[in-house]
Amino acid sequence: MGERCYNMAVIGLGAVGQRMLEQAGQHNQFQVVAGFDVAEAAQDLTAKHYPNVRLFDSAEQAIADPEVDVVYVATPPLFHAELTRVCIANGKAIFCEKPLGVDIDESADLVEAVRVSGLPEAVNFVFASAPAVDILDSKIQAPSFGLRHIHVRLHFHNWPRPFQAHAPWLSGAAQGGFTREVTSHFVYLLHRLFGEVELLSVHGVRRHAELAEESLTAQLSAAGTPVSLVATTGGQPQEIVRADFLGQNQTLSLNNWYSLVQFDEAYPDGLSLAHDADPRKATYQAQLSRVAAMLAGEPHRLPSFQTAFEVQQTIEAMLDSV
């Protein structure tokens, strides 16, 4: 008997939703059968490139479609809690973008509602399934590595990034900013690798109370390992998304999301440790395989709503200081 194929609804057909349409279309256990977006242009784009996806007049109708097994919530954060509750009401498995919402108390209530529902649920942090992170995890856990420090460096020439320019909410303080959008992935990474993350200090700058942050520096502790974070936007055009794990005699650099490079005396110019021809695709396909395992009731490593809430608490504590 072959593997079961699951039907997915995608709610939110912007850049993130389009990525899911592309990746699900290449995975043998998923097909997207339903979709919705408030923007007519997003619906038109989906109809053009994915004519087999049935587009509905509302998110509620798409979620309630009896053919749908799992709902991918890819809207702006303001709507995550509402749509998750619609999924619960319809008994549908939930795969949600982060953050859970825009309010800590609301998110706490949502975690409890999801728990009580007993439905399959997970939040989409790509470092849950990146092959480079699997290798990184095994390397730094070895006693011989002797982890001493972690440095996270993020920089964006423009915020929002060009592929997100259609989404003005990303430039606002209420829902957007690179701390929620990108830094949260690295806080999740620390949770995955160490299980315990503590925010020690933070300083940030924003030009206006209603605008997203322009810079943020923070000191954290990951189960006792010191973590330094520097994130900025504006200035030099090269985008930087990098985390360096400094051991006693070696550094492992997770760079540009999916690349892992080892630096030491034997390899002063670096040795690549991740060899997927298309590491981004490999990561998303592995993520979907874990969603399929979740739906089948099998063990998986996707972060739960509870884990996403713990990440959100750290992120919002950072932003409270900006």
C-alpha positions in Angstrom: 0.0 0.0 0.0 1.4 3.4 -1.0 1.7 6.4 1.2 -1.5 8.4 1.8 -2.0 11.7 0.0 -3.4 14.5 2.1 -5.6 17.4 0.8 -4.5 20.9 1.9 -6.2 24.3 2.0 -3.9 27.3 1.8 -5.3 30.4 3.5 -3.3 33.4 2.4 -2.0 33.3 -1.1 0.8 35.9 -0.9 4.5 35.1 -1.1 4.5 32.5 1.7 1.3 30.9 0.4 2.7 30.7 -3.1 5.8 29.0 -1.8 3.6 26.3 -0.2 1.6 25.8 -3.4 4.9 25.2 -5.2 6.4 22.9 -2.6 3.2 20.9 -2.0 2.9 20.4 -5.7 6.3 18.6 -5.7 5.5 16.4 -2.7 3.9 13.0 -3.3 1.8 13.1 -0.1 0.1 16.5 -0.6 -2.2 18.2 -3.0 -3.6 21.7 -2.5 -7.3 21.5 -3.2 -8.6 24.8 -1.7 -7.4 28.3 -1.2 -8.4 31.8 -0.2 -7.0 35.3 -0.1 -8.6 38.7 0.5 -6.5 40.1 -2.3 -8.0 39.6 -5.8 -4.5 39.7 -7.4 -3.4 36.8 -5.2 -6.4 34.8 -6.1 -5.9 35.5 -9.8 -2.2 34.5 -9.6 -3.2 31.3 -8.0 -5.9 30.6 -10.6 -3.3 31.2 -13.3 -0.6 28.9 -12.0 -2.6 26.3 -10.1 -5.9 25.9 -11.9 -6.7 22.7 -9.9 -6.9 24.6 -6.7 -10.5 25.5 -5.9 -10.7 29.2 -4.8 -13.4 30.1 -2.3 -15.2 33.3 -1.4 -14.1 33.2 2.2 -11.5 31.5 4.4 -14.3 29.8 6.4 -15.7 28.2 3.3 -12.2 26.9 2.2 -11.5 25.5 5.7 -14.9 23.8 5.9 -14.5 22.1 2.5 -15.0 18.4 3.4 -12.2 17.4 1.1 -9.6 19.3 3.2 -7.5 17.3 5.7 -5.1 20.0 6.8 -5.1 23.9 6.7 -2.0 25.9 6.1 -2.5 29.4 7.7 -0.3 31.8 5.8 -2.1 35.1 6.4 -0.7 38.1 8.3 -0.4 37.4 12.1 -3.5 39.5 12.9 -5.7 36.7 11.6 -3.8 33.6 12.8 -5.8 33.1 16.0 -9.2 33.6 14.3 -8.4 31.2 11.5 -7.0 28.6 13.9 -10.2 28.7 15.8 -12.2 28.2 12.6 -10.0 25.1 11.9 -10.8 23.8 15.4 -14.5 24.3 14.9 -14.3 22.3 11.7 -12.1 19.6 13.1 -9.2 20.3 10.7 -5.5 19.7 11.3 -3.5 23.0 11.6 -0.2 24.0 10.1 0.3 27.7 11.0 2.8 30.4 10.2 4.4 32.2 13.2 3.7 34.1 15.3 0.6 32.6 16.8 -1.0 36.1 17.1 -0.1 39.7 17.9 -1.1 39.5 21.6 0.5 37.3 24.2 -2.7 36.7 26.2 -4.6 35.8 23.0 -1.8 33.4 22.0 -1.8 31.8 25.4 -5.6 31.2 25.1 -5.0 29.8 21.6 -2.4 27.3 22.8 -4.9 26.0 25.3 -7.7 25.8 22.7 -5.5 23.8 20.4 -4.5 21.5 23.2 -8.0 20.8 24.2 -9.1 20.2 20.6 -6.7 17.3 20.3 -6.2 18.0 16.7 -2.9 17.6 14.9 -1.1 21.0 15.1 2.3 22.5 14.2 3.9 25.8 13.4 6.1 26.4 10.4 9.7 27.0 11.6 11.9 25.7 8.7 14.8 24.9 11.1 12.8 22.0 12.3 13.6 20.2 9.1 16.7 21.8 7.5 19.3 19.1 6.8 22.0 21.5 7.7 20.5 21.9 11.2 20.4 18.1 11.6 24.2 18.0 11.0 24.8 21.1 13.2 22.9 19.4 16.0 24.9 16.3 15.9 28.2 18.2 15.7 27.7 20.6 18.6 26.3 17.9 20.9 29.6 16.1 20.7 31.7 16.6 23.9 34.8 17.2 21.7 33.2 20.3 20.1 33.2 22.2 23.4 30.6 24.9 22.5 31.6 28.2 24.0 29.5 31.0 22.3 26.8 31.6 19.7 26.8 34.7 17.5 23.7 35.5 15.4 24.0 38.2 12.8 21.1 39.4 10.6 21.1 42.3 8.2 18.6 43.4 5.5 19.2 46.2 3.0 15.5 46.9 2.8 12.7 45.9 5.2 10.4 44.4 4.1 12.5 42.5 1.6 11.7 43.0 -2.1 9.7 39.7 -2.4 7.5 41.0 0.5 7.0 44.6 -0.7 3.3 43.8 -1.4 2.7 43.3 2.3 2.7 46.7 4.1 2.0 45.2 7.5 5.5 43.9 7.6 6.8 47.4 8.0 4.6 48.2 10.9 5.2 47.8 14.6 1.9 46.0 15.3 2.5 42.8 13.3 5.8 43.2 11.4 9.5 43.8 11.7 12.4 41.5 11.2 12.4 40.4 14.9 9.1 38.6 14.5 9.7 37.6 10.9 13.3 36.3 11.0 14.8 36.5 14.4 12.0 34.2 15.7 13.4 31.4 13.5 16.8 31.7 15.3 15.1 31.8 18.8 13.2 28.6 17.7 16.6 27.1 16.6 18.0 27.7 20.1 14.9 26.0 21.5 15.4 23.0 19.2 19.1 22.7 20.0 19.1 23.4 23.7 15.5 23.4 25.0 16.0 26.5 27.2 16.3 30.1 26.1 16.6 33.1 28.4 16.6 36.8 27.4 19.2 38.6 29.4 19.3 42.1 27.9 18.1 43.9 24.7 18.4 47.3 23.0 16.6 48.4 19.9 15.9 51.4 17.7 12.9 52.4 15.7 12.2 55.8 14.0 8.6 55.9 15.0 6.3 54.1 17.4 4.2 52.8 14.6 7.1 51.5 12.5 9.1 48.3 12.7 12.4 48.3 14.4 15.6 49.3 12.5 18.1 47.6 14.8 18.1 45.2 17.7 20.9 43.8 19.8 20.4 41.2 22.5 22.2 38.9 24.8 20.6 35.5 25.5 21.4 32.3 27.2 20.8 28.9 25.6 20.9 26.4 28.4 23.9 28.3 29.8 25.7 29.0 26.5 26.0 32.8 25.8 24.2 34.0 22.7 24.9 37.4 21.1 22.4 38.7 18.5 22.8 41.7 16.2 20.1 42.6 13.7 19.9 45.6 11.5 18.3 47.0 8.3 19.4 49.7 5.9 22.9 50.4 4.6 25.0 47.8 2.8 23.1 45.8 0.2 24.3 42.3 1.1 21.8 40.4 3.1 23.2 38.5 6.1 21.4 35.6 7.8 24.0 33.8 9.8 24.5 32.0 13.1 28.1 31.0 14.2 28.6 28.3 16.8 32.0 28.7 18.3 33.6 25.6 19.8 36.9 25.1 21.5 38.8 24.5 18.3 36.2 24.9 15.6 33.4 27.1 14.3 30.3 25.9 12.6 28.5 28.6 10.5 24.9 28.2 9.6 24.7 30.7 6.7 21.9 31.9 4.4 19.4 29.6 6.1 20.5 26.3 4.6 24.3 26.3 4.3 26.6 24.8 7.0 30.3 25.4 6.9 33.1 24.2 9.2 36.1 26.4 10.0 39.1 25.1 11.9 42.9 24.8 11.6 42.5 22.1 8.9 39.9 24.1 6.9 40.7 27.8 7.5 38.7 28.7 4.3 35.8 26.5 5.3 34.5 23.0 4.6 30.9 22.7 3.4 29.0 20.1 5.4 25.6 20.3 3.7 25.5 19.0 0.1 21.9 19.1 -1.1 21.8 20.4 -4.7 18.8 22.6 -3.7 18.9 22.9 0.1 15.9 25.2 0.2 13.8 22.6 -1.6 15.2 19.8 0.5 14.2 21.6 3.6 10.6 22.4 2.6 10.1 18.8 1.3 11.4 17.4 4.6 9.1 19.8 6.4 6.1 18.5 4.4 7.1 14.9 5.1 7.0 15.7 8.8 3.5 17.3 8.3 2.4 14.0 6.7 3.9 12.1 9.7 1.9 14.4 12.0 -1.3 13.7 10.1 -0.7 10.0 10.2 -0.2 10.1 14.0 3.4 9.2 13.7 6.4 10.8 15.6 7.7 14.0 14.1 9.8 17.0 15.1 7.6 19.9 14.1 7.3 22.6 16.8 3.9 22.7 18.5 1.8 25.7 19.3 3.2 25.5 22.8 6.8 25.8 21.5 5.9 28.6 19.2 4.3 30.4 22.1 7.6 30.1 24.1 9.4 31.6 21.1 6.8 34.4 20.8 7.2 35.3 24.5 11.0 35.8 23.9 10.4 37.8 20.7 7.7 40.1 22.3 9.9 40.6 25.3 12.6 41.9 22.9 10.2 44.2 21.2 8.8 45.6 24.5 12.3 47.1 25.0 12.5 48.8 21.6 
